[in-house]
Amino acid sequence: MNAPLHFTAESLAEEAMGVQSKLRAGLDTLRQVEDVDYGATAKDEVWRDGRVVLYRFRGERAPTATVPVLIAYALVNRPYMTDLQADKSIVRGLLERGEDVYILDWGYPDRSDRYLELEDYIQRFLGGAVDHLRRQSGHDAINLLGICQGGAFSLCYAALNPAKVRNLITMVTPVDFHTEGNMLSHWTQGIDVDQFVDTLGNVPADLMNWCYLTLKPWRLFVQKYVGLVDILDNRQAVEDFLRMEKWIFDSPDLAGEAFRQFIKMFYQANGFLKGGIRIGQREVDLSRITMPVLNIYALQDHLVPPAASQALGGLVATDDYTEHSFRGGHIGIYVSGRAQREVPEAIHDWLAQRAP
């Protein structure tokens, strides 16, 4: 007869034997696993400004779209999450549908980058890449796909340079930084960011990773490693797990001055809604965004809650605004099987309807 917790001595013994079997198999599996690589798609450097590099992806066939798509990712993680492996690649999905895809790699800042400001990232680096693609493609404006913090940068750029962006796509992008479910925002409200940056200079990657992981400590510190036991006899699954772990901990330090400005103007002051975001000498006004906008958000996103992204619809002035919800989380929107089926198709179809 089962106990109140629905397990018996026999079931516990069976579970223990199963774990032992997995661990024994794991010894063989781990000997077979080599250093995991990332990036499924070949790419070529086409433009550079210091550490910041613009790459063009090479698909298996020539693109049919004539307007380039530029992906701008967040500063806090590496952009290869969009092209992690062959069966988990938003980039590959776009290429297969004929898009001409580029990505901006922010690089790894060091102490010489301590005083880079948001103006450098948005107008100099992102703007330089946009201008290069405009010249190369012969189009006055290109398609811009901003992801997470890169989406916030893309909103700023599009508002300051509306004539250079033909279509704007934001993906899991925070707009209202003071929504109730925004755990990161709650943390930042009490931070003395001036003392923080003046003391540390650049913000260490390990510190930022710790902050993100402790938002879900049980899931990210315990559960996923316990679950690793279940796949120890599957080499492919172990390699996939290690590839994701490599991405999580392959994080750049953050340029101190840009971090100070972003926390103050976006997280603490909620500048998209309340005003006061200044990039250089110019103030960002999202009502200057009149080009078509596709806003994609994830319904189970713990870093950028849906409401934080949906606020965009009430701030832009475009007559062509579309929202697309994805049933998944902040990382699942890149790497889940559902994402491979839904996200590139949604982006491509939306762009195709607005092609020149």
Helices and strands as residue ranges (DSSP letters): H 9-32, E 43-49, E 52-57, E 69-72, G 79-82, E 83-85, E 88-89, H 90-96, E 101-105, G 111-113, H 118-119, I 120-126, H 127-137, E 142-147, H 149-160, G 162-164, E 165-171, H 183-188, H 193-200, H 205-213, H 217-217, I 218-223, H 224-228, G 229-231, H 235-249, H 256-262, I 263-268, H 271-274, E 278-279, E 282-283, G 286-288, E 293-298, H 306-310, G 311-314, E 321-326, H 332-335, H 337-352
